[in-house]
Amino acid sequence: IAVLNDVNIRKTNAVTECDSGIAMMAISLIAVEMGFDSCILGAIDRKKISEILGINPEYEILYLIGIGKANQENTQFDDSNNVKYVMDDLKNFKVPKRKIEDIIVYRNER
């Protein structure tokens, strides 16, 4: 699935990213509900993919979403100082994530 942006609609990058993020999350959740796995891809050759898919120049590719059945197991581990994925001998990814308490700030009510 290609997530596209209409370049004729002038929105800020923040709004475009937010809108596309909401759409991608909904698509991913629907895929899971239907028994599939999904992967959001952002490190892609947008120009080449646009050419292959014949996408009209008035649209730019923001992301791709791969949907299917995963052939690997990916797990998360807590690491606030690391952003690199690690692949084990079985070709499974270990994905570093920050702890929830490190990214959510609670405000004390008085």
Helices and strands as residue ranges (DSSP letters): E 2-6, H 13-33, E 37-41, H 46-53, E 59-68, E 75-78, E 86-87, E 93-97, H 100-103
